[in-house]
Amino acid sequence: MTPPKSLLGLLLIAGFLLSFARSHQNLTAYEVLESYNFPKGILPKGVKDYVFNEDGSFVAYLDGSCKFGIEAGYTLNYGSKITGVLKYGSLKNLQGVSVRVLFVWLGIWEVSRGDEQLDFYVGPVSASFPLSNFYVCPRCGCGLDCDDDDD
């Protein structure tokens, strides 16, 4: 007796999803970002572990919180746990990443990839930065201005 075609289709889909999930297990968090059209430098160095689910939801873990200055006088803070949903060209529902604007810390809740820029959304406000600013991963404490840079 041959199995119904719908069962075969279901088994094929399940096999594909399983192989997709396994293929991401061998990648670093930075490589997963790059496979979704993001530069690796939107995460600081030092991601010690991550979980990436089939629906695009993820959790990335750092050894501790990570703070550093970037251009235009902004300071970024990454918590020890960063969560969100990663789709091709978009990061949404971010938690654990904030920026200091003047004297106030605001959560960055979305990042979108444009042609040659990244758009960061903080509440109703957004700021765009050239993609080239994110080719290198910043380091906690000194960002991209580290004296002993090993890149």
MODELLER restraints for C-alpha pairs under 7 A, 6 or more apart:
rsr = mdl.restraints
at = mdl.atoms
rsr.add(forms.Gaussian(group=physical.xy_distance, feature=features.Distance(at['CA:21:A'], at['CA:54:A']), mean=6.59, stdev=0.5))
rsr.add(forms.Gaussian(group=physical.xy_distance, feature=features.Distance(at['CA:24:A'], at['CA:32:A']), mean=6.97, stdev=0.5))
rsr.add(forms.Gaussian(group=physical.xy_distance, feature=features.Distance(at['CA:29:A'], at['CA:50:A']), mean=6.42, stdev=0.5))
rsr.add(forms.Gaussian(group=physical.xy_distance, feature=features.Distance(at['CA:30:A'], at['CA:40:A']), mean=4.87, stdev=0.5))
rsr.add(forms.Gaussian(group=physical.xy_distance, feature=features.Distance(at['CA:33:A'], at['CA:39:A']), mean=6.63, stdev=0.5))
rsr.add(forms.Gaussian(group=physical.xy_distance, feature=features.Distance(at['CA:33:A'], at['CA:40:A']), mean=6.14, stdev=0.5))
rsr.add(forms.Gaussian(group=physical.xy_distance, feature=features.Distance(at['CA:34:A'], at['CA:40:A']), mean=6.14, stdev=0.5))
rsr.add(forms.Gaussian(group=physical.xy_distance, feature=features.Distance(at['CA:36:A'], at['CA:87:A']), mean=6.55, stdev=0.5))
rsr.add(forms.Gaussian(group=physical.xy_distance, feature=features.Distance(at['CA:36:A'], at['CA:88:A']), mean=4.53, stdev=0.5))
rsr.add(forms.Gaussian(group=physical.xy_distance, feature=features.Distance(at['CA:36:A'], at['CA:89:A']), mean=6.09, stdev=0.5))
rsr.add(forms.Gaussian(group=physical.xy_distance, feature=features.Distance(at['CA:37:A'], at['CA:88:A']), mean=6.15, stdev=0.5))
rsr.add(forms.Gaussian(group=physical.xy_distance, feature=features.Distance(at['CA:37:A'], at['CA:89:A']), mean=5.51, stdev=0.5))
rsr.add(forms.Gaussian(group=physical.xy_distance, feature=features.Distance(at['CA:38:A'], at['CA:89:A']), mean=6.63, stdev=0.5))
rsr.add(forms.Gaussian(group=physical.xy_distance, feature=features.Distance(at['CA:38:A'], at['CA:113:A']), mean=6.95, stdev=0.5))
rsr.add(forms.Gaussian(group=physical.xy_distance, feature=features.Distance(at['CA:39:A'], at['CA:134:A']), mean=5.83, stdev=0.5))
rsr.add(forms.Gaussian(group=physical.xy_distance, feature=features.Distance(at['CA:39:A'], at['CA:135:A']), mean=5.67, stdev=0.5))
rsr.add(forms.Gaussian(group=physical.xy_distance, feature=features.Distance(at['CA:40:A'], at['CA:134:A']), mean=6.79, stdev=0.5))
rsr.add(forms.Gaussian(group=physical.xy_distance, feature=features.Distance(at['CA:40:A'], at['CA:135:A']), mean=6.32, stdev=0.5))
rsr.add(forms.Gaussian(group=physical.xy_distance, feature=features.Distance(at['CA:40:A'], at['CA:136:A']), mean=6.84, stdev=0.5))
rsr.add(forms.Gaussian(group=physical.xy_distance, feature=features.Distance(at['CA:40:A'], at['CA:137:A']), mean=6.29, stdev=0.5))
rsr.add(forms.Gaussian(group=physical.xy_distance, feature=features.Distance(at['CA:41:A'], at['CA:134:A']), mean=4.25, stdev=0.5))
rsr.add(forms.Gaussian(group=physical.xy_distance, feature=features.Distance(at['CA:41:A'], at['CA:135:A']), mean=5.24, stdev=0.5))
rsr.add(forms.Gaussian(group=physical.xy_distance, feature=features.Distance(at['CA:41:A'], at['CA:136:A']), mean=4.79, stdev=0.5))
rsr.add(forms.Gaussian(group=physical.xy_distance, feature=features.Distance(at['CA:41:A'], at['CA:137:A']), mean=3.82, stdev=0.5))
rsr.add(forms.Gaussian(group=physical.xy_distance, feature=features.Distance(at['CA:41:A'], at['CA:138:A']), mean=6.44, stdev=0.5))
rsr.add(forms.Gaussian(group=physical.xy_distance, feature=features.Distance(at['CA:42:A'], at['CA:134:A']), mean=5.85, stdev=0.5))
rsr.add(forms.Gaussian(group=physical.xy_distance, feature=features.Distance(at['CA:42:A'], at['CA:137:A']), mean=6.81, stdev=0.5))
rsr.add(forms.Gaussian(group=physical.xy_distance, feature=features.Distance(at['CA:43:A'], at['CA:137:A']), mean=6.22, stdev=0.5))
rsr.add(forms.Gaussian(group=physical.xy_distance, feature=features.Distance(at['CA:44:A'], at['CA:137:A']), mean=5.07, stdev=0.5))
rsr.add(forms.Gaussian(group=physical.xy_distance, feature=features.Distance(at['CA:44:A'], at['CA:138:A']), mean=4.79, stdev=0.5))
rsr.add(forms.Gaussian(group=physical.xy_distance, feature=features.Distance(at['CA:44:A'], at['CA:139:A']), mean=5.56, stdev=0.5))
rsr.add(forms.Gaussian(group=physical.xy_distance, feature=features.Distance(at['CA:44:A'], at['CA:140:A']), mean=6.75, stdev=0.5))
rsr.add(forms.Gaussian(group=physical.xy_distance, feature=features.Distance(at['CA:45:A'], at['CA:137:A']), mean=5.57, stdev=0.5))
rsr.add(forms.Gaussian(group=physical.xy_distance, feature=features.Distance(at['CA:45:A'], at['CA:138:A']), mean=6.11, stdev=0.5))
rsr.add(forms.Gaussian(group=physical.xy_distance, feature=features.Distance(at['CA:45:A'], at['CA:139:A']), mean=5.44, stdev=0.5))
rsr.add(forms.Gaussian(group=physical.xy_distance, feature=features.Distance(at['CA:46:A'], at['CA:62:A']), mean=5.96, stdev=0.5))
rsr.add(forms.Gaussian(group=physical.xy_distance, feature=features.Distance(at['CA:47:A'], at['CA:60:A']), mean=6.67, stdev=0.5))
rsr.add(forms.Gaussian(group=physical.xy_distance, feature=features.Distance(at['CA:47:A'], at['CA:61:A']), mean=5.68, stdev=0.5))
rsr.add(forms.Gaussian(group=physical.xy_distance, feature=features.Distance(at['CA:47:A'], at['CA:62:A']), mean=4.72, stdev=0.5))
rsr.add(forms.Gaussian(group=physical.xy_distance, feature=features.Distance(at['CA:48:A'], at['CA:61:A']), mean=5.80, stdev=0.5))
rsr.add(forms.Gaussian(group=physical.xy_distance, feature=features.Distance(at['CA:48:A'], at['CA:62:A']), mean=5.53, stdev=0.5))
rsr.add(forms.Gaussian(group=physical.xy_distance, feature=features.Distance(at['CA:48:A'], at['CA:63:A']), mean=6.65, stdev=0.5))
rsr.add(forms.Gaussian(group=physical.xy_distance, feature=features.Distance(at['CA:49:A'], at['CA:60:A']), mean=6.02, stdev=0.5))
rsr.add(forms.Gaussian(group=physical.xy_distance, feature=features.Distance(at['CA:49:A'], at['CA:61:A']), mean=5.29, stdev=0.5))
rsr.add(forms.Gaussian(group=physical.xy_distance, feature=features.Distance(at['CA:50:A'], at['CA:59:A']), mean=5.45, stdev=0.5))
rsr.add(forms.Gaussian(group=physical.xy_distance, feature=features.Distance(at['CA:50:A'], at['CA:60:A']), mean=4.20, stdev=0.5))
rsr.add(forms.Gaussian(group=physical.xy_distance, feature=features.Distance(at['CA:50:A'], at['CA:61:A']), mean=5.92, stdev=0.5))
rsr.add(forms.Gaussian(group=physical.xy_distance, feature=features.Distance(at['CA:51:A'], at['CA:58:A']), mean=5.40, stdev=0.5))
rsr.add(forms.Gaussian(group=physical.xy_distance, feature=features.Distance(at['CA:51:A'], at['CA:59:A']), mean=5.22, stdev=0.5))
rsr.add(forms.Gaussian(group=physical.xy_distance, feature=features.Distance(at['CA:51:A'], at['CA:60:A']), mean=6.54, stdev=0.5))
rsr.add(forms.Gaussian(group=physical.xy_distance, feature=features.Distance(at['CA:52:A'], at['CA:58:A']), mean=4.46, stdev=0.5))
rsr.add(forms.Gaussian(group=physical.xy_distance, feature=features.Distance(at['CA:52:A'], at['CA:59:A']), mean=6.76, stdev=0.5))
rsr.add(forms.Gaussian(group=physical.xy_distance, feature=features.Distance(at['CA:56:A'], at['CA:85:A']), mean=5.09, stdev=0.5))
rsr.add(forms.Gaussian(group=physical.xy_distance, feature=features.Distance(at['CA:56:A'], at['CA:86:A']), mean=4.85, stdev=0.5))
rsr.add(forms.Gaussian(group=physical.xy_distance, feature=features.Distance(at['CA:56:A'], at['CA:87:A']), mean=6.08, stdev=0.5))
rsr.add(forms.Gaussian(group=physical.xy_distance, feature=features.Distance(at['CA:57:A'], at['CA:84:A']), mean=5.66, stdev=0.5))
rsr.add(forms.Gaussian(group=physical.xy_distance, feature=features.Distance(at['CA:57:A'], at['CA:85:A']), mean=4.12, stdev=0.5))
rsr.add(forms.Gaussian(group=physical.xy_distance, feature=features.Distance(at['CA:57:A'], at['CA:86:A']), mean=6.13, stdev=0.5))
rsr.add(forms.Gaussian(group=physical.xy_distance, feature=features.Distance(at['CA:58:A'], at['CA:83:A']), mean=5.59, stdev=0.5))
rsr.add(forms.Gaussian(group=physical.xy_distance, feature=features.Distance(at['CA:58:A'], at['CA:84:A']), mean=5.65, stdev=0.5))
rsr.add(forms.Gaussian(group=physical.xy_distance, feature=features.Distance(at['CA:58:A'], at['CA:85:A']), mean=6.05, stdev=0.5))
rsr.add(forms.Gaussian(group=physical.xy_distance, feature=features.Distance(at['CA:59:A'], at['CA:81:A']), mean=6.74, stdev=0.5))
rsr.add(forms.Gaussian(group=physical.xy_distance, feature=features.Distance(at['CA:59:A'], at['CA:82:A']), mean=5.57, stdev=0.5))
rsr.add(forms.Gaussian(group=physical.xy_distance, feature=features.Distance(at['CA:59:A'], at['CA:83:A']), mean=4.49, stdev=0.5))
rsr.add(forms.Gaussian(group=physical.xy_distance, feature=features.Distance(at['CA:59:A'], at['CA:84:A']), mean=6.92, stdev=0.5))
rsr.add(forms.Gaussian(group=physical.xy_distance, feature=features.Distance(at['CA:60:A'], at['CA:81:A']), mean=5.81, stdev=0.5))
rsr.add(forms.Gaussian(group=physical.xy_distance, feature=features.Distance(at['CA:60:A'], at['CA:82:A']), mean=5.12, stdev=0.5))
rsr.add(forms.Gaussian(group=physical.xy_distance, feature=features.Distance(at['CA:60:A'], at['CA:83:A']), mean=6.47, stdev=0.5))
rsr.add(forms.Gaussian(group=physical.xy_distance, feature=features.Distance(at['CA:61:A'], at['CA:80:A']), mean=5.58, stdev=0.5))
rsr.add(forms.Gaussian(group=physical.xy_distance, feature=features.Distance(at['CA:61:A'], at['CA:81:A']), mean=4.78, stdev=0.5))
rsr.add(forms.Gaussian(group=physical.xy_distance, feature=features.Distance(at['CA:61:A'], at['CA:82:A']), mean=6.47, stdev=0.5))
rsr.add(forms.Gaussian(group=physical.xy_distance, feature=features.Distance(at['CA:62:A'], at['CA:80:A']), mean=4.70, stdev=0.5))
rsr.add(forms.Gaussian(group=physical.xy_distance, feature=features.Distance(at['CA:62:A'], at['CA:81:A']), mean=6.46, stdev=0.5))
rsr.add(forms.Gaussian(group=physical.xy_distance, feature=features.Distance(at['CA:63:A'], at['CA:80:A']), mean=6.17, stdev=0.5))
rsr.add(forms.Gaussian(group=physical.xy_distance, feature=features.Distance(at['CA:64:A'], at['CA:79:A']), mean=6.77, stdev=0.5))
rsr.add(forms.Gaussian(group=physical.xy_distance, feature=features.Distance(at['CA:64:A'], at['CA:80:A']), mean=4.49, stdev=0.5))
rsr.add(forms.Gaussian(group=physical.xy_distance, feature=features.Distance(at['CA:65:A'], at['CA:78:A']), mean=5.56, stdev=0.5))
rsr.add(forms.Gaussian(group=physical.xy_distance, feature=features.Distance(at['CA:65:A'], at['CA:79:A']), mean=4.32, stdev=0.5))
rsr.add(forms.Gaussian(group=physical.xy_distance, feature=features.Distance(at['CA:65:A'], at['CA:80:A']), mean=4.63, stdev=0.5))
rsr.add(forms.Gaussian(group=physical.xy_distance, feature=features.Distance(at['CA:66:A'], at['CA:77:A']), mean=5.59, stdev=0.5))
rsr.add(forms.Gaussian(group=physical.xy_distance, feature=features.Distance(at['CA:66:A'], at['CA:78:A']), mean=4.98, stdev=0.5))
rsr.add(forms.Gaussian(group=physical.xy_distance, feature=features.Distance(at['CA:66:A'], at['CA:79:A']), mean=6.39, stdev=0.5))
rsr.add(forms.Gaussian(group=physical.xy_distance, feature=features.Distance(at['CA:66:A'], at['CA:140:A']), mean=4.97, stdev=0.5))
rsr.add(forms.Gaussian(group=physical.xy_distance, feature=features.Distance(at['CA:66:A'], at['CA:141:A']), mean=6.88, stdev=0.5))
rsr.add(forms.Gaussian(group=physical.xy_distance, feature=features.Distance(at['CA:67:A'], at['CA:75:A']), mean=6.96, stdev=0.5))
rsr.add(forms.Gaussian(group=physical.xy_distance, feature=features.Distance(at['CA:67:A'], at['CA:76:A']), mean=5.59, stdev=0.5))
rsr.add(forms.Gaussian(group=physical.xy_distance, feature=features.Distance(at['CA:67:A'], at['CA:77:A']), mean=4.36, stdev=0.5))
rsr.add(forms.Gaussian(group=physical.xy_distance, feature=features.Distance(at['CA:67:A'], at['CA:78:A']), mean=6.35, stdev=0.5))
rsr.add(forms.Gaussian(group=physical.xy_distance, feature=features.Distance(at['CA:67:A'], at['CA:140:A']), mean=5.62, stdev=0.5))
rsr.add(forms.Gaussian(group=physical.xy_distance, feature=features.Distance(at['CA:67:A'], at['CA:141:A']), mean=5.63, stdev=0.5))
rsr.add(forms.Gaussian(group=physical.xy_distance, feature=features.Distance(at['CA:68:A'], at['CA:75:A']), mean=5.61, stdev=0.5))
rsr.add(forms.Gaussian(group=physical.xy_distance, feature=features.Distance(at['CA:68:A'], at['CA:76:A']), mean=5.60, stdev=0.5))
rsr.add(forms.Gaussian(group=physical.xy_distance, feature=features.Distance(at['CA:68:A'], at['CA:77:A']), mean=6.81, stdev=0.5))
rsr.add(forms.Gaussian(group=physical.xy_distance, feature=features.Distance(at['CA:68:A'], at['CA:140:A']), mean=5.86, stdev=0.5))
rsr.add(forms.Gaussian(group=physical.xy_distance, feature=features.Distance(at['CA:68:A'], at['CA:141:A']), mean=4.90, stdev=0.5))
rsr.add(forms.Gaussian(group=physical.xy_distance, feature=features.Distance(at['CA:68:A'], at['CA:142:A']), mean=5.53, stdev=0.5))
rsr.add(forms.Gaussian(group=physical.xy_distance, feature=features.Distance(at['CA:68:A'], at['CA:143:A']), mean=5.08, stdev=0.5))
rsr.add(forms.Gaussian(group=physical.xy_distance, feature=features.Distance(at['CA:69:A'], at['CA:75:A']), mean=4.25, stdev=0.5))
rsr.add(forms.Gaussian(group=physical.xy_distance, feature=features.Distance(at['CA:69:A'], at['CA:76:A']), mean=6.22, stdev=0.5))
rsr.add(forms.Gaussian(group=physical.xy_distance, feature=features.Distance(at['CA:69:A'], at['CA:142:A']), mean=7.00, stdev=0.5))
rsr.add(forms.Gaussian(group=physical.xy_distance, feature=features.Distance(at['CA:69:A'], at['CA:143:A']), mean=6.12, stdev=0.5))
rsr.add(forms.Gaussian(group=physical.xy_distance, feature=features.Distance(at['CA:70:A'], at['CA:143:A']), mean=6.88, stdev=0.5))
rsr.add(forms.Gaussian(group=physical.xy_distance, feature=features.Distance(at['CA:74:A'], at['CA:99:A']), mean=6.63, stdev=0.5))
rsr.add(forms.Gaussian(group=physical.xy_distance, feature=features.Distance(at['CA:74:A'], at['CA:100:A']), mean=5.84, stdev=0.5))
rsr.add(forms.Gaussian(group=physical.xy_distance, feature=features.Distance(at['CA:74:A'], at['CA:101:A']), mean=6.27, stdev=0.5))
rsr.add(forms.Gaussian(group=physical.xy_distance, feature=features.Distance(at['CA:75:A'], at['CA:99:A']), mean=5.62, stdev=0.5))
rsr.add(forms.Gaussian(group=physical.xy_distance, feature=features.Distance(at['CA:75:A'], at['CA:100:A']), mean=5.23, stdev=0.5))
rsr.add(forms.Gaussian(group=physical.xy_distance, feature=features.Distance(at['CA:76:A'], at['CA:98:A']), mean=5.85, stdev=0.5))
rsr.add(forms.Gaussian(group=physical.xy_distance, feature=features.Distance(at['CA:76:A'], at['CA:99:A']), mean=4.55, stdev=0.5))
rsr.add(forms.Gaussian(group=physical.xy_distance, feature=features.Distance(at['CA:76:A'], at['CA:100:A']), mean=6.51, stdev=0.5))
rsr.add(forms.Gaussian(group=physical.xy_distance, feature=features.Distance(at['CA:77:A'], at['CA:97:A']), mean=5.76, stdev=0.5))
rsr.add(forms.Gaussian(group=physical.xy_distance, feature=features.Distance(at['CA:77:A'], at['CA:98:A']), mean=5.24, stdev=0.5))
rsr.add(forms.Gaussian(group=physical.xy_distance, feature=features.Distance(at['CA:77:A'], at['CA:99:A']), mean=6.20, stdev=0.5))
rsr.add(forms.Gaussian(group=physical.xy_distance, feature=features.Distance(at['CA:78:A'], at['CA:96:A']), mean=5.71, stdev=0.5))
rsr.add(forms.Gaussian(group=physical.xy_distance, feature=features.Distance(at['CA:78:A'], at['CA:97:A']), mean=4.64, stdev=0.5))
rsr.add(forms.Gaussian(group=physical.xy_distance, feature=features.Distance(at['CA:78:A'], at['CA:98:A']), mean=6.63, stdev=0.5))
rsr.add(forms.Gaussian(group=physical.xy_distance, feature=features.Distance(at['CA:79:A'], at['CA:96:A']), mean=4.83, stdev=0.5))
rsr.add(forms.Gaussian(group=physical.xy_distance, feature=features.Distance(at['CA:79:A'], at['CA:97:A']), mean=6.34, stdev=0.5))
rsr.add(forms.Gaussian(group=physical.xy_distance, feature=features.Distance(at['CA:81:A'], at['CA:96:A']), mean=6.12, stdev=0.5))
rsr.add(forms.Gaussian(group=physical.xy_distance, feature=features.Distance(at['CA:82:A'], at['CA:95:A']), mean=5.72, stdev=0.5))
rsr.add(forms.Gaussian(group=physical.xy_distance, feature=features.Distance(at['CA:82:A'], at['CA:96:A']), mean=4.62, stdev=0.5))
rsr.add(forms.Gaussian(group=physical.xy_distance, feature=features.Distance(at['CA:82:A'], at['CA:97:A']), mean=6.84, stdev=0.5))
rsr.add(forms.Gaussian(group=physical.xy_distance, feature=features.Distance(at['CA:83:A'], at['CA:94:A']), mean=5.61, stdev=0.5))
rsr.add(forms.Gaussian(group=physical.xy_distance, feature=features.Distance(at['CA:83:A'], at['CA:95:A']), mean=5.23, stdev=0.5))
rsr.add(forms.Gaussian(group=physical.xy_distance, feature=features.Distance(at['CA:83:A'], at['CA:96:A']), mean=6.64, stdev=0.5))
rsr.add(forms.Gaussian(group=physical.xy_distance, feature=features.Distance(at['CA:84:A'], at['CA:91:A']), mean=6.67, stdev=0.5))
rsr.add(forms.Gaussian(group=physical.xy_distance, feature=features.Distance(at['CA:84:A'], at['CA:92:A']), mean=5.72, stdev=0.5))
rsr.add(forms.Gaussian(group=physical.xy_distance, feature=features.Distance(at['CA:84:A'], at['CA:93:A']), mean=4.87, stdev=0.5))
rsr.add(forms.Gaussian(group=physical.xy_distance, feature=features.Distance(at['CA:84:A'], at['CA:94:A']), mean=4.28, stdev=0.5))
rsr.add(forms.Gaussian(group=physical.xy_distance, feature=features.Distance(at['CA:84:A'], at['CA:95:A']), mean=6.33, stdev=0.5))
rsr.add(forms.Gaussian(group=physical.xy_distance, feature=features.Distance(at['CA:85:A'], at['CA:91:A']), mean=5.66, stdev=0.5))
rsr.add(forms.Gaussian(group=physical.xy_distance, feature=features.Distance(at['CA:85:A'], at['CA:92:A']), mean=5.16, stdev=0.5))
rsr.add(forms.Gaussian(group=physical.xy_distance, feature=features.Distance(at['CA:85:A'], at['CA:93:A']), mean=6.11, stdev=0.5))
rsr.add(forms.Gaussian(group=physical.xy_distance, feature=features.Distance(at['CA:86:A'], at['CA:92:A']), mean=6.62, stdev=0.5))
rsr.add(forms.Gaussian(group=physical.xy_distance, feature=features.Distance(at['CA:89:A'], at['CA:112:A']), mean=5.83, stdev=0.5))
rsr.add(forms.Gaussian(group=physical.xy_distance, feature=features.Distance(at['CA:89:A'], at['CA:113:A']), mean=4.90, stdev=0.5))
rsr.add(forms.Gaussian(group=physical.xy_distance, feature=features.Distance(at['CA:90:A'], at['CA:111:A']), mean=5.82, stdev=0.5))
rsr.add(forms.Gaussian(group=physical.xy_distance, feature=features.Distance(at['CA:90:A'], at['CA:112:A']), mean=4.50, stdev=0.5))
rsr.add(forms.Gaussian(group=physical.xy_distance, feature=features.Distance(at['CA:90:A'], at['CA:113:A']), mean=6.20, stdev=0.5))
rsr.add(forms.Gaussian(group=physical.xy_distance, feature=features.Distance(at['CA:91:A'], at['CA:110:A']), mean=5.46, stdev=0.5))
rsr.add(forms.Gaussian(group=physical.xy_distance, feature=features.Distance(at['CA:91:A'], at['CA:111:A']), mean=5.04, stdev=0.5))
rsr.add(forms.Gaussian(group=physical.xy_distance, feature=features.Distance(at['CA:91:A'], at['CA:112:A']), mean=6.35, stdev=0.5))
rsr.add(forms.Gaussian(group=physical.xy_distance, feature=features.Distance(at['CA:92:A'], at['CA:109:A']), mean=6.16, stdev=0.5))
rsr.add(forms.Gaussian(group=physical.xy_distance, feature=features.Distance(at['CA:92:A'], at['CA:110:A']), mean=4.52, stdev=0.5))
rsr.add(forms.Gaussian(group=physical.xy_distance, feature=features.Distance(at['CA:92:A'], at['CA:111:A']), mean=6.62, stdev=0.5))
rsr.add(forms.Gaussian(group=physical.xy_distance, feature=features.Distance(at['CA:93:A'], at['CA:109:A']), mean=5.35, stdev=0.5))
rsr.add(forms.Gaussian(group=physical.xy_distance, feature=features.Distance(at['CA:93:A'], at['CA:110:A']), mean=6.26, stdev=0.5))
rsr.add(forms.Gaussian(group=physical.xy_distance, feature=features.Distance(at['CA:94:A'], at['CA:108:A']), mean=6.60, stdev=0.5))
rsr.add(forms.Gaussian(group=physical.xy_distance, feature=features.Distance(at['CA:94:A'], at['CA:109:A']), mean=4.47, stdev=0.5))
rsr.add(forms.Gaussian(group=physical.xy_distance, feature=features.Distance(at['CA:94:A'], at['CA:110:A']), mean=6.02, stdev=0.5))
rsr.add(forms.Gaussian(group=physical.xy_distance, feature=features.Distance(at['CA:95:A'], at['CA:109:A']), mean=6.55, stdev=0.5))
rsr.add(forms.Gaussian(group=physical.xy_distance, feature=features.Distance(at['CA:97:A'], at['CA:107:A']), mean=5.94, stdev=0.5))
rsr.add(forms.Gaussian(group=physical.xy_distance, feature=features.Distance(at['CA:97:A'], at['CA:108:A']), mean=5.74, stdev=0.5))
rsr.add(forms.Gaussian(group=physical.xy_distance, feature=features.Distance(at['CA:98:A'], at['CA:105:A']), mean=6.26, stdev=0.5))
rsr.add(forms.Gaussian(group=physical.xy_distance, feature=features.Distance(at['CA:98:A'], at['CA:106:A']), mean=5.31, stdev=0.5))
rsr.add(forms.Gaussian(group=physical.xy_distance, feature=features.Distance(at['CA:98:A'], at['CA:107:A']), mean=4.13, stdev=0.5))
rsr.add(forms.Gaussian(group=physical.xy_distance, feature=features.Distance(at['CA:98:A'], at['CA:108:A']), mean=5.23, stdev=0.5))
rsr.add(forms.Gaussian(group=physical.xy_distance, feature=features.Distance(at['CA:99:A'], at['CA:105:A']), mean=5.55, stdev=0.5))
rsr.add(forms.Gaussian(group=physical.xy_distance, feature=features.Distance(at['CA:99:A'], at['CA:106:A']), mean=5.44, stdev=0.5))
rsr.add(forms.Gaussian(group=physical.xy_distance, feature=features.Distance(at['CA:99:A'], at['CA:107:A']), mean=6.41, stdev=0.5))
rsr.add(forms.Gaussian(group=physical.xy_distance, feature=features.Distance(at['CA:99:A'], at['CA:108:A']), mean=6.84, stdev=0.5))
rsr.add(forms.Gaussian(group=physical.xy_distance, feature=features.Distance(at['CA:100:A'], at['CA:106:A']), mean=6.27, stdev=0.5))
rsr.add(forms.Gaussian(group=physical.xy_distance, feature=features.Distance(at['CA:106:A'], at['CA:122:A']), mean=6.54, stdev=0.5))
rsr.add(forms.Gaussian(group=physical.xy_distance, feature=features.Distance(at['CA:107:A'], at['CA:122:A']), mean=6.06, stdev=0.5))
rsr.add(forms.Gaussian(group=physical.xy_distance, feature=features.Distance(at['CA:108:A'], at['CA:120:A']), mean=6.72, stdev=0.5))
rsr.add(forms.Gaussian(group=physical.xy_distance, feature=features.Distance(at['CA:108:A'], at['CA:121:A']), mean=5.79, stdev=0.5))
rsr.add(forms.Gaussian(group=physical.xy_distance, feature=features.Distance(at['CA:108:A'], at['CA:122:A']), mean=4.81, stdev=0.5))
rsr.add(forms.Gaussian(group=physical.xy_distance, feature=features.Distance(at['CA:109:A'], at['CA:121:A']), mean=6.04, stdev=0.5))
rsr.add(forms.Gaussian(group=physical.xy_distance, feature=features.Distance(at['CA:109:A'], at['CA:122:A']), mean=6.10, stdev=0.5))
rsr.add(forms.Gaussian(group=physical.xy_distance, feature=features.Distance(at['CA:110:A'], at['CA:120:A']), mean=5.99, stdev=0.5))
rsr.add(forms.Gaussian(group=physical.xy_distance, feature=features.Distance(at['CA:110:A'], at['CA:121:A']), mean=5.12, stdev=0.5))
rsr.add(forms.Gaussian(group=physical.xy_distance, feature=features.Distance(at['CA:111:A'], at['CA:118:A']), mean=6.64, stdev=0.5))
rsr.add(forms.Gaussian(group=physical.xy_distance, feature=features.Distance(at['CA:111:A'], at['CA:119:A']), mean=5.51, stdev=0.5))
rsr.add(forms.Gaussian(group=physical.xy_distance, feature=features.Distance(at['CA:111:A'], at['CA:120:A']), mean=4.63, stdev=0.5))
rsr.add(forms.Gaussian(group=physical.xy_distance, feature=features.Distance(at['CA:111:A'], at['CA:121:A']), mean=6.23, stdev=0.5))
rsr.add(forms.Gaussian(group=physical.xy_distance, feature=features.Distance(at['CA:112:A'], at['CA:118:A']), mean=5.72, stdev=0.5))
rsr.add(forms.Gaussian(group=physical.xy_distance, feature=features.Distance(at['CA:112:A'], at['CA:119:A']), mean=5.13, stdev=0.5))
rsr.add(forms.Gaussian(group=physical.xy_distance, feature=features.Distance(at['CA:112:A'], at['CA:120:A']), mean=6.74, stdev=0.5))
rsr.add(forms.Gaussian(group=physical.xy_distance, feature=features.Distance(at['CA:113:A'], at['CA:119:A']), mean=6.42, stdev=0.5))
rsr.add(forms.Gaussian(group=physical.xy_distance, feature=features.Distance(at['CA:116:A'], at['CA:130:A']), mean=6.04, stdev=0.5))
rsr.add(forms.Gaussian(group=physical.xy_distance, feature=features.Distance(at['CA:116:A'], at['CA:131:A']), mean=5.27, stdev=0.5))
rsr.add(forms.Gaussian(group=physical.xy_distance, feature=features.Distance(at['CA:117:A'], at['CA:128:A']), mean=6.35, stdev=0.5))
rsr.add(forms.Gaussian(group=physical.xy_distance, feature=features.Distance(at['CA:117:A'], at['CA:129:A']), mean=5.45, stdev=0.5))
rsr.add(forms.Gaussian(group=physical.xy_distance, feature=features.Distance(at['CA:117:A'], at['CA:130:A']), mean=4.33, stdev=0.5))
rsr.add(forms.Gaussian(group=physical.xy_distance, feature=features.Distance(at['CA:117:A'], at['CA:131:A']), mean=4.48, stdev=0.5))
rsr.add(forms.Gaussian(group=physical.xy_distance, feature=features.Distance(at['CA:118:A'], at['CA:128:A']), mean=5.57, stdev=0.5))
rsr.add(forms.Gaussian(group=physical.xy_distance, feature=features.Distance(at['CA:118:A'], at['CA:129:A']), mean=5.46, stdev=0.5))
rsr.add(forms.Gaussian(group=physical.xy_distance, feature=features.Distance(at['CA:118:A'], at['CA:130:A']), mean=6.40, stdev=0.5))
rsr.add(forms.Gaussian(group=physical.xy_distance, feature=features.Distance(at['CA:118:A'], at['CA:131:A']), mean=5.95, stdev=0.5))
rsr.add(forms.Gaussian(group=physical.xy_distance, feature=features.Distance(at['CA:119:A'], at['CA:126:A']), mean=6.43, stdev=0.5))
rsr.add(forms.Gaussian(group=physical.xy_distance, feature=features.Distance(at['CA:119:A'], at['CA:127:A']), mean=5.66, stdev=0.5))
rsr.add(forms.Gaussian(group=physical.xy_distance, feature=features.Distance(at['CA:119:A'], at['CA:128:A']), mean=4.37, stdev=0.5))
rsr.add(forms.Gaussian(group=physical.xy_distance, feature=features.Distance(at['CA:119:A'], at['CA:129:A']), mean=6.62, stdev=0.5))
rsr.add(forms.Gaussian(group=physical.xy_distance, feature=features.Distance(at['CA:120:A'], at['CA:126:A']), mean=5.34, stdev=0.5))
rsr.add(forms.Gaussian(group=physical.xy_distance, feature=features.Distance(at['CA:120:A'], at['CA:127:A']), mean=5.35, stdev=0.5))
rsr.add(forms.Gaussian(group=physical.xy_distance, feature=features.Distance(at['CA:120:A'], at['CA:128:A']), mean=6.27, stdev=0.5))
rsr.add(forms.Gaussian(group=physical.xy_distance, feature=features.Distance(at['CA:121:A'], at['CA:127:A']), mean=6.75, stdev=0.5))
rsr.add(forms.Gaussian(group=physical.xy_distance, feature=features.Distance(at['CA:138:A'], at['CA:144:A']), mean=5.05, stdev=0.5))
